[in-house]
Amino acid sequence: MENKNIKWDSIFYGRAWVANIIDTIQKKDVLQSFYLKRYLMRAMMA
């Protein structure tokens, strides 16, 4: 029984870890698009 609980805990933490990575990647994409727009606006004004 103890071994079964450990297995489910590892599955649970694995999913949480993957969700955290996906969240981080989405934040990075948002920041990159923001800075790209800002860069293009500066380039057009120069």
N, C-alpha and C positions, 0 to 999 in steps of 0.2 A: 504493500500500500504506500509506503514512504517513497519508493522509487517512482510510482505513478504520479505522485504530487510534484516531485522534482521535475518530471518530464513536462507537465502542464505549465509549471512556472517558467521553464525555459522557453516554451512556445509563446507564452504571454509576453515575456520581456522581449523576445525576438520581434514580435509584431510591434510593440511600442517603440523599439529601436528603429525599425524600418519606417514607421510613421514619422518619427523625429527627423530622420534623414530626408524623407520626402518633403516635409515642412521646410527644412533648411534650404533645400534646392529651390522650392517655390519662392522663398524670400529672396534668394540670390537672383533669380530671374527677374523679379519685380524691381530690385535695385538696379540691375544692369539696364533694364529698359528705361528707367528713370534717368540714369546718368547718360545714356545714349541720346535721349531726347534733349537733355540739357546741353550736351556737346554739340548737337546739330544746330540748336538755336544760337549758341555762341558762334559757331562757324558761319552761319548765315549773316549775323550782325557784323562780323569782322570785315 
